[in-house]
């Protein structure tokens, strides 16, 4: 299988490339690609950049330049629920925009012509249930919501929860990558590590401390899942 992995930031990408073997680098169609292998699979990793436009553009570039069987977006996210302590691994079973509304007569969160909630590929989700959740109490499955803003206050979380009461985490890229994959017929998965708790009053400091103790063990869960994918 040929799998593309996108991360928003260099810090995340460094953790991801550490999972790969036989890594080579090249520039292709505006992206700096890291090619390697994880288990039996060919991996192409790249930084997509922060935010919906950057991530959508670079997801499309990767799809256009490669014949991918799957795209995985991995990195950090902010927790949006008390069940998501820092260090939790979230395997998304749904992805949505928390900042999209196309006007009267449309469904909140649904981009023009798209569904409100994008559904990831079932294979990795099922695999995570089998391999990870029984061994690690910090593995969660649920909805992640994306928008072009770093979420940091209780009021912002409350607003998102009015539309998506089941939201477990927030980020700035997952939904736009999911939409590009949906429009191009490429399966996708989102695997995120919770780095901070928006609304706690300390989430900026939590976020900084998280990177000083980089969660290698959690990112290695992604390698475990990829190694076992058929």
VOKEDREN-429453 format. One line per field, with one value per residue (C-alpha): residue number from 1; residue in three letters; y, x, z. Coordinates in Angstrom, 2 decimals, decimal comma. Layout:
BEGIN
resi: (NUM_...);
resn: (ALA_...);
Y: (Y_...);
X: (X_...);
Z: (Z_...);
% end
This chain:
BEGIN
resi: (1_2_3_4_5_6_7_8_9_10_11_12_13_14_15_16_17_18_19_20_21_22_23_24_25_26_27_28_29_30_31_32_33_34_35_36_37_38_39_40_41_42_43_44_45_46_47_48_49_50_51_52_53_54_55_56_57_58_59_60_61_62_63_64_65_66_67_68_69_70_71_72_73_74_75_76_77_78_79_80_81_82_83_84_85_86_87_88_89_90_91_92_93_94_95_96_97_98_99_100_101_102_103_104_105_106_107_108_109_110_111_112_113_114_115_116_117_118_119_120_121_122_123_124_125_126_127_128_129_130_131_132_133_134_135_136_137_138_139_140_141_142_143_144_145_146_147_148_149_150_151_152_153_154_155_156_157_158_159_160_161_162_163_164_165_166_167_168_169_170_171_172_173_174_175_176_177_178_179_180_181_182_183_184_185_186_187_188_189_190_191_192_193_194_195_196_197_198_199_200_201_202_203_204_205_206_207_208_209_210_211_212_213_214_215_216_217_218_219_220_221_222_223_224_225_226_227_228_229_230);
resn: (UNK_UNK_UNK_UNK_UNK_UNK_UNK_UNK_UNK_UNK_UNK_UNK_UNK_UNK_UNK_UNK_UNK_UNK_UNK_UNK_UNK_UNK_UNK_UNK_UNK_UNK_UNK_UNK_UNK_UNK_UNK_UNK_UNK_UNK_UNK_UNK_UNK_UNK_UNK_UNK_UNK_UNK_UNK_UNK_UNK_UNK_UNK_UNK_UNK_UNK_UNK_UNK_UNK_UNK_UNK_UNK_UNK_UNK_UNK_UNK_UNK_UNK_UNK_UNK_UNK_UNK_UNK_UNK_UNK_UNK_UNK_UNK_UNK_UNK_UNK_UNK_UNK_UNK_UNK_UNK_UNK_UNK_UNK_UNK_UNK_UNK_UNK_UNK_UNK_UNK_UNK_UNK_UNK_UNK_UNK_UNK_UNK_UNK_UNK_UNK_UNK_UNK_UNK_UNK_UNK_UNK_UNK_UNK_UNK_UNK_UNK_UNK_UNK_UNK_UNK_UNK_UNK_UNK_UNK_UNK_UNK_UNK_UNK_UNK_UNK_UNK_UNK_UNK_UNK_UNK_UNK_UNK_UNK_UNK_UNK_UNK_UNK_UNK_UNK_UNK_UNK_UNK_UNK_UNK_UNK_UNK_UNK_UNK_UNK_UNK_UNK_UNK_UNK_UNK_UNK_UNK_UNK_UNK_UNK_UNK_UNK_UNK_UNK_UNK_UNK_UNK_UNK_UNK_UNK_UNK_UNK_UNK_UNK_UNK_UNK_UNK_UNK_UNK_UNK_UNK_UNK_UNK_UNK_UNK_UNK_UNK_UNK_UNK_UNK_UNK_UNK_UNK_UNK_UNK_UNK_UNK_UNK_UNK_UNK_UNK_UNK_UNK_UNK_UNK_UNK_UNK_UNK_UNK_UNK_UNK_UNK_UNK_UNK_UNK_UNK_UNK_UNK_UNK_UNK_UNK_UNK_UNK_UNK_UNK_UNK_UNK_UNK_UNK_UNK_UNK);
Y: (0,00_3,53_5,89_9,65_11,23_14,96_16,95_20,66_21,60_20,71_19,48_16,97_15,95_15,22_12,80_11,15_10,72_9,02_6,23_5,57_3,50_4,11_7,77_9,86_13,44_15,22_18,24_17,53_19,89_22,45_19,90_18,65_14,92_12,32_8,85_5,71_2,56_1,49_-2,26_-3,45_-0,05_2,77_6,08_9,63_12,24_16,01_19,18_20,54_23,79_25,27_26,08_24,98_26,59_25,33_21,83_21,59_22,85_20,52_17,52_18,08_18,45_15,12_13,42_14,90_13,84_10,39_7,43_7,01_4,27_6,26_9,66_10,00_13,37_13,14_15,60_17,43_18,71_20,56_18,57_19,59_17,23_16,26_12,71_13,87_14,38_15,59_12,75_11,06_9,51_10,33_8,12_10,16_8,37_11,64_15,00_18,31_22,07_24,14_27,45_26,84_28,02_28,68_30,59_30,01_26,66_24,96_22,65_24,20_22,85_21,52_23,08_23,67_20,29_18,32_16,33_17,81_15,05_13,32_9,65_8,22_4,87_2,06_-0,16_1,86_2,66_-1,03_-1,84_0,76_-0,79_-4,19_-3,22_-0,10_0,50_-2,76_-1,97_1,80_3,68_6,92_5,89_7,51_7,34_10,22_13,49_16,09_19,60_21,95_25,70_28,51_29,56_28,34_27,54_28,74_29,77_27,98_30,15_28,94_25,31_25,93_27,46_24,47_22,13_23,81_22,47_19,33_18,16_14,97_16,79_15,40_17,61_20,62_21,41_23,53_21,02_17,71_18,70_20,44_17,41_15,17_17,27_17,16_13,39_13,05_15,11_13,06_9,61_8,93_7,23_9,15_8,80_11,30_10,33_13,15_13,51_15,91_18,57_20,96_21,57_24,70_26,62_25,42_28,85_27,22_25,69_27,84_26,74_23,15_23,29_24,53_21,92_19,18_19,79_19,81_16,22_15,04_12,11_9,56_6,64_8,02_8,70_5,19_3,97_5,27_3,05_0,06_0,74_1,19_-1,97_-3,99_-2,48_-4,86);
X: (0,00_1,16_0,29_0,65_1,09_0,55_1,52_0,93_4,25_7,94_7,82_5,14_6,85_10,11_8,28_6,66_9,83_11,44_8,91_10,13_13,02_15,18_14,18_15,01_14,00_12,88_10,92_7,83_5,08_5,84_6,11_9,22_8,58_10,09_9,91_10,43_8,78_6,84_6,38_5,30_4,03_5,57_5,23_5,32_5,36_5,17_4,36_0,99_1,18_-1,18_-4,78_-7,42_-6,05_-2,49_-3,60_-6,12_-3,64_-0,87_-3,16_-4,19_-0,57_0,26_-2,73_-1,90_1,75_1,30_-1,03_-2,05_-4,12_-4,63_-3,86_-3,32_-3,26_-1,39_-0,17_-1,56_-5,02_-6,68_-8,99_-12,65_-14,01_-13,16_-12,60_-9,53_-6,54_-3,24_-1,50_-4,72_-4,64_-7,72_-8,65_-11,29_-14,47_-15,87_-14,47_-16,32_-15,85_-16,77_-16,51_-18,45_-21,99_-23,17_-26,32_-30,06_-31,30_-27,94_-26,62_-24,15_-20,66_-21,41_-19,21_-21,02_-21,96_-20,37_-21,72_-21,63_-19,41_-16,70_-16,22_-12,68_-11,68_-12,93_-9,85_-7,57_-10,37_-11,19_-7,48_-7,07_-9,92_-8,26_-4,65_-4,65_-7,80_-7,57_-4,00_-4,15_-6,83_-5,82_-7,03_-10,30_-12,56_-14,81_-15,42_-12,75_-13,73_-11,57_-11,48_-9,07_-8,49_-6,46_-9,16_-8,25_-11,33_-14,29_-16,66_-15,17_-15,51_-19,09_-19,94_-18,49_-20,40_-23,70_-23,25_-21,26_-21,97_-19,97_-16,77_-13,70_-10,97_-10,28_-7,61_-7,03_-6,49_-8,36_-11,65_-10,03_-7,81_-10,85_-12,77_-9,95_-9,69_-13,46_-13,48_-10,64_-11,79_-8,87_-9,55_-8,31_-7,75_-7,03_-4,81_-4,21_-2,52_-4,08_-1,53_-3,62_-7,06_-8,69_-10,59_-8,43_-6,81_-3,41_-3,69_-0,97_1,50_0,25_0,92_4,48_5,21_3,82_6,55_9,28_8,26_7,60_5,13_7,20_5,29_1,98_3,24_4,63_1,03_0,62_3,47_1,80_-1,43_0,31_2,36_-0,82_-2,82_-3,50);
Z: (0,00_-0,74_2,13_2,30_5,74_6,24_9,34_9,86_11,46_11,32_14,94_14,01_10,79_12,64_14,91_11,91_9,86_12,86_12,34_8,80_7,44_4,35_4,22_1,16_0,38_-2,76_-3,93_-6,00_-7,16_-4,46_-1,64_0,15_0,37_2,68_1,16_3,18_4,45_7,53_7,67_4,21_3,09_1,06_2,91_1,56_4,35_4,03_5,93_4,85_6,82_9,40_8,50_6,04_2,87_3,34_4,24_1,39_-1,20_-0,11_0,28_-3,34_-4,43_-2,79_-4,40_-7,80_-7,73_-6,17_-6,68_-3,05_-1,47_1,73_3,27_7,02_8,75_12,03_14,62_17,63_18,53_21,38_23,63_23,51_26,16_29,73_28,52_26,55_28,88_27,46_25,68_24,58_21,14_19,08_16,14_14,32_13,31_11,96_10,86_10,54_10,12_13,16_11,29_8,05_7,31_3,77_4,71_5,17_3,97_4,42_7,14_9,57_8,93_5,46_2,78_-0,51_-1,99_0,85_3,77_7,27_8,68_6,65_7,43_7,61_6,15_8,41_8,14_10,38_12,84_13,26_13,55_16,29_18,27_17,99_18,60_20,77_22,79_24,72_25,80_26,36_28,32_26,59_23,13_22,08_19,02_18,00_16,23_15,53_14,42_12,36_11,83_11,07_14,66_17,64_20,19_23,67_25,67_27,31_25,29_22,01_23,06_24,19_20,81_18,95_21,26_20,38_16,85_17,65_21,22_20,60_19,55_21,32_19,85_17,66_15,09_11,99_9,17_9,46_7,80_4,82_4,18_4,54_2,00_-0,55_-0,13_-0,46_-3,68_-5,17_-4,11_-1,76_1,60_4,66_8,37_11,12_14,07_16,54_19,92_22,43_23,34_25,45_26,91_25,45_28,10_30,97_31,32_30,89_27,45_25,84_28,52_28,24_24,51_25,05_27,73_25,52_22,97_25,62_26,40_22,85_22,84_20,95_22,41_21,17_17,66_17,60_17,87_14,34_13,19_14,85_12,96_9,60_10,04_10,48_7,63_4,74);
% end
